[in-house]
Amino acid sequence: MNYRATRAEISTKALQHNLDWIRQHIDAGRLLGIVKADGYGHGVGLVCEAIDTRVDAFGVGFTDEALALRDAYPQSDKTVLILEGCQTDNELALCAQHNFSTVVHSLHQLERLERARLPRPLEVWLKIDTGMHRLGIELSDTGRFITRLKATGNVAKVVLMSHLANADTGMPLNHYQRQQFEKIKQQHPGFEVSLHNSAATLNPQLRGQIGADEWVRAGLLMYGVNPSTLTDIQPALLPAMSLKAPVIAIHDLKKGDSVGYGSAWIAQQDTRIATVAIGYADGYPRQCVNGTPTALRGEIAPLVGRVSMDMITIDITHIPSATIGDDVELWGQQVDVREVADCANTISWHLLTGTSVRVPRLSV
């Protein structure tokens, strides 16, 4: 039982709505539901159960996350792709045991896979560096890697993939990366491929026709947040997470009174403030500035004063009906998480995945 009413409400209907929207916009493509970082902070078991019938496979960051997914949602044996790939022999054995697919992005990983003794062959996604320079083999090595992967008895199938560095913007590198990936597809036909992430599906520079042999990696978009700076599709989406916390105190301040640590906010007039049971230990960003929006009783109530470990304070002067116990939304249906991220000089991915374990996830 949780006595503190602070919580993250997770809408399974919103997740399903967003995936249905994505399906309508990716032609014949296949969907990889990205649920790394505990389902982008939404709770991996809850998310997987909600989206299972709407995605073709799940994607996680590393082996521990894949195992956590199986523990949290044992009802499904759907393929789970490990995006960082396997770093040890034990991980490869676990892939064979639990129906995990793995990315291979280096010679080290290829050689480990060649040496392994596995009870069954694995599906391997070969990651090619087309310009992001984070993970991936050199373009010129693609043919050699494919040949060696096919030669080992440990590989049942190869998928070719790459990752875009600027899919959410109109950077010239997008065209170059897509061009390089198209060359790879032409040189090595017959493989399933994956280039598009959420933002790429919205980018006119990258969109193109998505074929039945292409995997779309649905991340932030699936959780109801527009990752693109080029296309305003937010009204078509439903935010899956609503972060809420209760008012636990109300104070009337006189002009000149200060609030919180460092007296970082001083009342310019008589002001009524509410103290809300959420802070940076819950994942609410300490960097949020005065004026960051919250929502109370359908009205926007701006943040005043510094964010504390367990609490924040908001201006409710214009909401005279507010009372102790009222819910405050920090982000969700009424407050756009992207706006809060801007106020904290960060990104919405950071806020969602940073919602801490102190905050229960409740399916609504």
LUMGULUM-284961 format. One record per residue (C-alpha): x, y, z; residue number from 0. Coordinates in steps of 0.05 Angstrom, whole numbers, always signed. Each point is the difference from the previous one (the first is absolute). Last residue first. Example, Ala and Ser with C-alpha at 12.3 -4.5 7.8 and 13.67 -1.06 7.14 Angstrom:
! LUMGULUM-284961
xx:+273; yy:-21; zz:+143; nr:1
xx:-27; yy:-69; zz:+13; nr:0
***
This chain:
! LUMGULUM-284961
xx:-115; yy:+75; zz:-314; nr:363
xx:+61; yy:-42; zz:+17; nr:362
xx:+38; yy:+26; zz:+60; nr:361
xx:+75; yy:+10; zz:+1; nr:360
xx:+23; yy:+14; zz:+71; nr:359
xx:+50; yy:+57; zz:+9; nr:358
xx:+58; yy:-14; zz:+47; nr:357
xx:+31; yy:-41; zz:-57; nr:356
xx:+18; yy:+66; zz:-34; nr:355
xx:-28; yy:+36; zz:-61; nr:354
xx:+65; yy:+10; zz:-38; nr:353
xx:-23; yy:-39; zz:-62; nr:352
xx:-57; yy:+49; zz:-11; nr:351
xx:+40; yy:+62; zz:+17; nr:350
xx:+62; yy:-17; zz:-41; nr:349
xx:-40; yy:-20; zz:-62; nr:348
xx:-36; yy:+67; zz:+5; nr:347
xx:+65; yy:+38; zz:-10; nr:346
xx:+41; yy:+47; zz:+44; nr:345
xx:+5; yy:+74; zz:+16; nr:344
xx:-46; yy:-7; zz:+60; nr:343
xx:-52; yy:+47; zz:-28; nr:342
xx:+7; yy:-34; zz:-68; nr:341
xx:-13; yy:-67; zz:+33; nr:340
xx:-63; yy:+27; zz:+32; nr:339
xx:-23; yy:+24; zz:-68; nr:338
xx:+15; yy:-68; zz:-31; nr:337
xx:-39; yy:-35; zz:+55; nr:336
xx:-62; yy:+37; zz:-24; nr:335
xx:-44; yy:+19; zz:+60; nr:334
xx:-74; yy:-18; zz:-4; nr:333
xx:+1; yy:-73; zz:-22; nr:332
xx:+68; yy:-16; zz:+31; nr:331
xx:+49; yy:+40; zz:+39; nr:330
xx:+5; yy:+25; zz:+72; nr:329
xx:-74; yy:-10; zz:+13; nr:328
xx:-21; yy:+24; zz:+69; nr:327
xx:-53; yy:-40; zz:+38; nr:326
xx:-38; yy:+34; zz:+56; nr:325
xx:+13; yy:-28; zz:+69; nr:324
xx:+4; yy:+68; zz:+34; nr:323
xx:-46; yy:+50; zz:-34; nr:322
xx:-5; yy:+42; zz:-63; nr:321
xx:-65; yy:+39; zz:-5; nr:320
xx:+37; yy:+67; zz:-3; nr:319
xx:+37; yy:-18; zz:-64; nr:318
xx:+30; yy:+67; zz:-22; nr:317
xx:+47; yy:+4; zz:+60; nr:316
xx:+22; yy:-72; zz:-13; nr:315
xx:+75; yy:+12; zz:-10; nr:314
xx:+38; yy:-65; zz:+5; nr:313
xx:+49; yy:-30; zz:+50; nr:312
xx:+41; yy:-64; zz:-10; nr:311
xx:+14; yy:-58; zz:+46; nr:310
xx:+41; yy:-63; zz:+13; nr:309
xx:+72; yy:+17; zz:-18; nr:308
xx:-15; yy:+74; zz:-9; nr:307
xx:-15; yy:+38; zz:-64; nr:306
xx:+17; yy:+73; zz:+9; nr:305
xx:-51; yy:+55; zz:+6; nr:304
xx:-64; yy:+12; zz:-38; nr:303
xx:-30; yy:-50; zz:-50; nr:302
xx:-58; yy:+27; zz:-39; nr:301
xx:-73; yy:-23; zz:+9; nr:300
xx:-36; yy:-11; zz:-65; nr:299
xx:-75; yy:-11; zz:+11; nr:298
xx:-42; yy:-62; zz:-8; nr:297
xx:-6; yy:-13; zz:+74; nr:296
xx:+76; yy:+3; zz:+7; nr:295
xx:+48; yy:-4; zz:-59; nr:294
xx:+75; yy:+11; zz:+3; nr:293
xx:+39; yy:+49; zz:-43; nr:292
xx:+73; yy:+21; zz:+11; nr:291
xx:-5; yy:+73; zz:+21; nr:290
xx:+62; yy:+0; zz:+43; nr:289
xx:+52; yy:-45; zz:-31; nr:288
xx:+4; yy:-76; zz:-2; nr:287
xx:+73; yy:-22; zz:+11; nr:286
xx:-19; yy:-45; zz:+58; nr:285
xx:-36; yy:-46; zz:-49; nr:284
xx:-59; yy:-40; zz:+27; nr:283
xx:+30; yy:-69; zz:+4; nr:282
xx:-29; yy:-22; zz:+66; nr:281
xx:+64; yy:+20; zz:+38; nr:280
xx:-6; yy:+67; zz:-36; nr:279
xx:-64; yy:+16; zz:+35; nr:278
xx:-73; yy:-19; zz:+8; nr:277
xx:-51; yy:+11; zz:+56; nr:276
xx:-27; yy:+69; zz:-19; nr:275
xx:+3; yy:+62; zz:+43; nr:274
xx:-53; yy:+51; zz:-20; nr:273
xx:+11; yy:+75; zz:-3; nr:272
xx:-45; yy:+59; zz:+11; nr:271
xx:+30; yy:+67; zz:-17; nr:270
xx:+0; yy:+72; zz:+24; nr:269
xx:+42; yy:+37; zz:-51; nr:268
xx:+69; yy:-4; zz:-30; nr:267
xx:+12; yy:-64; zz:+39; nr:266
xx:+74; yy:-19; zz:+1; nr:265
xx:+27; yy:-62; zz:-34; nr:264
xx:+70; yy:-29; zz:+10; nr:263
xx:-2; yy:+8; zz:+75; nr:262
xx:+61; yy:-46; zz:-1; nr:261
xx:-44; yy:-59; zz:+17; nr:260
xx:-74; yy:+12; zz:-1; nr:259
xx:-46; yy:+60; zz:-7; nr:258
xx:+12; yy:+74; zz:+14; nr:257
xx:-46; yy:+52; zz:+31; nr:256
xx:+4; yy:+70; zz:-31; nr:255
xx:-75; yy:+8; zz:-10; nr:254
xx:-34; yy:-42; zz:+52; nr:253
xx:-8; yy:-75; zz:-7; nr:252
xx:-61; yy:-44; zz:+13; nr:251
xx:+18; yy:-73; zz:+8; nr:250
xx:-31; yy:-65; zz:-23; nr:249
xx:+25; yy:-70; zz:+18; nr:248
xx:-1; yy:-72; zz:-26; nr:247
xx:-24; yy:+11; zz:-71; nr:246
xx:+1; yy:-68; zz:-33; nr:245
xx:+44; yy:-28; zz:-55; nr:244
xx:-11; yy:-20; zz:-73; nr:243
xx:+42; yy:-23; zz:-59; nr:242
xx:-45; yy:-16; zz:-59; nr:241
xx:+33; yy:-50; zz:-46; nr:240
xx:-29; yy:-26; zz:-65; nr:239
xx:-4; yy:+67; zz:-35; nr:238
xx:-53; yy:-7; zz:-55; nr:237
xx:+20; yy:+17; zz:-71; nr:236
xx:-35; yy:+34; zz:-58; nr:235
xx:+6; yy:+69; zz:+32; nr:234
xx:+76; yy:-11; zz:+4; nr:233
xx:+8; yy:-6; zz:-76; nr:232
xx:+39; yy:+64; zz:-10; nr:231
xx:+53; yy:-19; zz:-50; nr:230
xx:+71; yy:+25; zz:-6; nr:229
xx:+24; yy:+2; zz:+72; nr:228
xx:-14; yy:-74; zz:+7; nr:227
xx:-4; yy:-43; zz:+63; nr:226
xx:-76; yy:+7; zz:+8; nr:225
xx:-20; yy:-30; zz:+67; nr:224
xx:-54; yy:-53; zz:+7; nr:223
xx:+39; yy:-58; zz:+29; nr:222
xx:+3; yy:-34; zz:-68; nr:221
xx:+31; yy:+62; zz:-29; nr:220
xx:+57; yy:-4; zz:+50; nr:219
xx:+22; yy:-68; zz:-26; nr:218
xx:-25; yy:-35; zz:-63; nr:217
xx:+57; yy:-34; zz:-37; nr:216
xx:-28; yy:-10; zz:-71; nr:215
xx:+21; yy:-66; zz:-32; nr:214
xx:+3; yy:-5; zz:-75; nr:213
xx:-13; yy:-62; zz:-43; nr:212
xx:-73; yy:+19; zz:-11; nr:211
xx:+22; yy:+65; zz:-31; nr:210
xx:+2; yy:+71; zz:+28; nr:209
xx:-7; yy:+50; zz:-57; nr:208
xx:+39; yy:+64; zz:+11; nr:207
xx:+4; yy:+34; zz:+67; nr:206
xx:+70; yy:+26; zz:+6; nr:205
xx:-2; yy:+73; zz:-22; nr:204
xx:-75; yy:+3; zz:+16; nr:203
xx:+18; yy:-17; zz:+73; nr:202
xx:-58; yy:-31; zz:+38; nr:201
xx:+21; yy:-73; zz:-7; nr:200
xx:+71; yy:+22; zz:+15; nr:199
xx:-20; yy:+27; zz:+68; nr:198
xx:-27; yy:-67; zz:+24; nr:197
xx:+59; yy:-41; zz:-25; nr:196
xx:+10; yy:-18; zz:-73; nr:195
xx:+62; yy:-37; zz:-24; nr:194
xx:-17; yy:-73; zz:+5; nr:193
xx:+10; yy:-55; zz:-52; nr:192
xx:-24; yy:-69; zz:-20; nr:191
xx:+49; yy:-31; zz:-47; nr:190
xx:-10; yy:-21; zz:-73; nr:189
xx:+47; yy:+49; zz:-33; nr:188
xx:+72; yy:+13; zz:+22; nr:187
xx:+31; yy:+52; zz:-46; nr:186
xx:-67; yy:+36; zz:-10; nr:185
xx:-15; yy:+0; zz:+74; nr:184
xx:+70; yy:+25; zz:+16; nr:183
xx:-8; yy:+55; zz:-50; nr:182
xx:-66; yy:+20; zz:+31; nr:181
xx:+34; yy:+4; zz:+67; nr:180
xx:+53; yy:+48; zz:-27; nr:179
xx:-53; yy:+45; zz:-31; nr:178
xx:-40; yy:+0; zz:+65; nr:177
xx:+61; yy:+21; zz:+38; nr:176
xx:+18; yy:+54; zz:-50; nr:175
xx:-70; yy:+29; zz:-2; nr:174
xx:-4; yy:+2; zz:+76; nr:173
xx:+69; yy:+32; zz:+5; nr:172
xx:-30; yy:+62; zz:-32; nr:171
xx:-37; yy:+16; zz:+66; nr:170
xx:-76; yy:+9; zz:-4; nr:169
xx:-15; yy:-20; zz:+71; nr:168
xx:-29; yy:-58; zz:+40; nr:167
xx:+38; yy:-52; zz:-39; nr:166
xx:+66; yy:+32; zz:+17; nr:165
xx:+49; yy:-56; zz:+17; nr:164
xx:-35; yy:-56; zz:-38; nr:163
xx:+12; yy:-72; zz:+19; nr:162
xx:+17; yy:-59; zz:-45; nr:161
xx:-28; yy:-70; zz:-12; nr:160
xx:+8; yy:-63; zz:-41; nr:159
xx:-38; yy:-62; zz:+23; nr:158
xx:+34; yy:-68; zz:-1; nr:157
xx:-34; yy:-67; zz:+13; nr:156
xx:+15; yy:-68; zz:+31; nr:155
xx:+70; yy:+16; zz:+26; nr:154
xx:+39; yy:-48; zz:+45; nr:153
xx:+20; yy:-49; zz:-54; nr:152
xx:+53; yy:+50; zz:-23; nr:151
xx:+9; yy:+11; zz:-74; nr:150
xx:-59; yy:+48; zz:-7; nr:149
xx:+30; yy:+47; zz:+52; nr:148
xx:+68; yy:-4; zz:-34; nr:147
xx:-29; yy:+18; zz:-68; nr:146
xx:-42; yy:+57; zz:+29; nr:145
xx:+60; yy:+28; zz:+36; nr:144
xx:+43; yy:-1; zz:-63; nr:143
xx:-55; yy:+34; zz:-40; nr:142
xx:-10; yy:+55; zz:+51; nr:141
xx:+73; yy:+17; zz:+10; nr:140
xx:+2; yy:+59; zz:-48; nr:139
xx:-56; yy:+35; zz:+38; nr:138
xx:+40; yy:-3; zz:+64; nr:137
xx:-32; yy:-37; zz:+57; nr:136
xx:-48; yy:+31; zz:+49; nr:135
xx:-6; yy:+39; zz:+64; nr:134
xx:+11; yy:+74; zz:+16; nr:133
xx:+25; yy:+30; zz:-65; nr:132
xx:-67; yy:+30; zz:-23; nr:131
xx:+21; yy:-3; zz:-73; nr:130
xx:-23; yy:-63; zz:-35; nr:129
xx:+27; yy:-48; zz:+54; nr:128
xx:-29; yy:-68; zz:-15; nr:127
xx:-35; yy:-43; zz:+52; nr:126
xx:-10; yy:-73; zz:-17; nr:125
xx:-64; yy:-25; zz:+33; nr:124
xx:+8; yy:-73; zz:+17; nr:123
xx:-54; yy:-53; zz:+8; nr:122
xx:+31; yy:-57; zz:+39; nr:121
xx:+18; yy:-73; zz:-13; nr:120
xx:-19; yy:-55; zz:+50; nr:119
xx:+35; yy:-37; zz:+56; nr:118
xx:+59; yy:+49; zz:-4; nr:117
xx:+74; yy:-14; zz:+1; nr:116
xx:+32; yy:+68; zz:-9; nr:115
xx:+65; yy:+12; zz:-38; nr:114
xx:-33; yy:+34; zz:-60; nr:113
xx:-43; yy:+43; zz:+46; nr:112
xx:+61; yy:+24; zz:+38; nr:111
xx:+34; yy:+17; zz:-66; nr:110
xx:-59; yy:+41; zz:-23; nr:109
xx:-5; yy:+37; zz:+66; nr:108
xx:+74; yy:+20; zz:-2; nr:107
xx:-7; yy:+19; zz:-74; nr:106
xx:-52; yy:+51; zz:+20; nr:105
xx:-74; yy:+19; zz:-6; nr:104
xx:-36; yy:-66; zz:+8; nr:103
xx:-71; yy:+10; zz:+26; nr:102
xx:-33; yy:-57; zz:+36; nr:101
xx:-65; yy:-38; zz:-5; nr:100
xx:-29; yy:-29; zz:+64; nr:99
xx:-41; yy:-64; zz:+0; nr:98
xx:+12; yy:-17; zz:+73; nr:97
xx:+50; yy:-58; zz:-2; nr:96
xx:+37; yy:+20; zz:-63; nr:95
xx:+8; yy:+71; zz:+24; nr:94
xx:+21; yy:-25; zz:+69; nr:93
xx:+56; yy:-39; zz:-32; nr:92
xx:+23; yy:+63; zz:-36; nr:91
xx:-1; yy:+37; zz:+66; nr:90
xx:+43; yy:-53; zz:+33; nr:89
xx:+52; yy:+7; zz:-55; nr:88
xx:+9; yy:+74; zz:+18; nr:87
xx:-11; yy:+69; zz:-30; nr:86
xx:-66; yy:-12; zz:-36; nr:85
xx:-33; yy:+54; zz:-42; nr:84
xx:-14; yy:+72; zz:+17; nr:83
xx:-69; yy:-4; zz:-32; nr:82
xx:-22; yy:-66; zz:+32; nr:81
xx:-61; yy:-21; zz:-42; nr:80
xx:-56; yy:-36; zz:+36; nr:79
xx:-40; yy:-51; zz:-40; nr:78
xx:-70; yy:-15; zz:+25; nr:77
xx:-3; yy:-54; zz:+54; nr:76
xx:-58; yy:+36; zz:+35; nr:75
xx:-35; yy:-16; zz:+65; nr:74
xx:+64; yy:+9; zz:+40; nr:73
xx:-9; yy:+76; zz:+3; nr:72
xx:+41; yy:+27; zz:+58; nr:71
xx:+49; yy:-58; zz:+3; nr:70
xx:+8; yy:-3; zz:-76; nr:69
xx:+10; yy:+76; zz:-2; nr:68
xx:+51; yy:-3; zz:+56; nr:67
xx:+39; yy:-52; zz:-40; nr:66
xx:+1; yy:+47; zz:-61; nr:65
xx:+20; yy:+58; zz:+45; nr:64
xx:+59; yy:-39; zz:+28; nr:63
xx:+21; yy:-18; zz:-71; nr:62
xx:+6; yy:+72; zz:-25; nr:61
xx:-38; yy:+59; zz:-29; nr:60
xx:-69; yy:-30; zz:-15; nr:59
xx:-42; yy:-11; zz:-62; nr:58
xx:-65; yy:-39; zz:-4; nr:57
xx:-28; yy:-37; zz:-61; nr:56
xx:-56; yy:+1; zz:-50; nr:55
xx:-41; yy:+55; zz:+34; nr:54
xx:-75; yy:+10; zz:+9; nr:53
xx:-20; yy:-64; zz:+36; nr:52
xx:+52; yy:+10; zz:+55; nr:51
xx:-13; yy:+75; zz:+10; nr:50
xx:-36; yy:+2; zz:+66; nr:49
xx:+34; yy:-61; zz:+31; nr:48
xx:+67; yy:+27; zz:-21; nr:47
xx:-14; yy:+68; zz:+31; nr:46
xx:-22; yy:-27; zz:+68; nr:45
xx:+59; yy:-47; zz:+3; nr:44
xx:+50; yy:+53; zz:-20; nr:43
xx:-24; yy:+54; zz:+48; nr:42
xx:-11; yy:+70; zz:-28; nr:41
xx:+72; yy:+25; zz:+9; nr:40
xx:+16; yy:-6; zz:-74; nr:39
xx:-25; yy:-72; zz:+4; nr:38
xx:+46; yy:-17; zz:+57; nr:37
xx:+59; yy:+35; zz:-32; nr:36
xx:-10; yy:-40; zz:-65; nr:35
xx:-71; yy:-12; zz:-26; nr:34
xx:+10; yy:+13; zz:-74; nr:33
xx:-58; yy:-31; zz:-38; nr:32
xx:+28; yy:-28; zz:-65; nr:31
xx:-54; yy:+8; zz:-53; nr:30
xx:+0; yy:-29; zz:-70; nr:29
xx:-9; yy:+43; zz:-61; nr:28
xx:-58; yy:-5; zz:-50; nr:27
xx:-15; yy:+74; zz:-2; nr:26
xx:+30; yy:+34; zz:+61; nr:25
xx:-54; yy:+53; zz:+14; nr:24
xx:-61; yy:-41; zz:+18; nr:23
xx:+41; yy:-45; zz:+45; nr:22
xx:+25; yy:+62; zz:+37; nr:21
xx:-71; yy:+23; zz:+16; nr:20
xx:-18; yy:-70; zz:+24; nr:19
xx:+62; yy:+2; zz:+43; nr:18
xx:-21; yy:+66; zz:+30; nr:17
xx:-70; yy:-25; zz:+16; nr:16
xx:+28; yy:-63; zz:+33; nr:15
xx:+46; yy:+40; zz:+45; nr:14
xx:-57; yy:+49; zz:+16; nr:13
xx:-47; yy:-57; zz:+17; nr:12
xx:+52; yy:-29; zz:+47; nr:11
xx:+0; yy:+66; zz:+38; nr:10
xx:+56; yy:+3; zz:+52; nr:9
xx:-13; yy:+41; zz:+62; nr:8
xx:+66; yy:+19; zz:+33; nr:7
xx:-9; yy:+8; zz:+75; nr:6
xx:+4; yy:+46; zz:+60; nr:5
xx:-55; yy:-21; zz:+49; nr:4
xx:+47; yy:-18; zz:+56; nr:3
xx:-30; yy:-56; zz:+41; nr:2
xx:+21; yy:-54; zz:-49; nr:1
xx:-24; yy:-70; zz:+16; nr:0
***
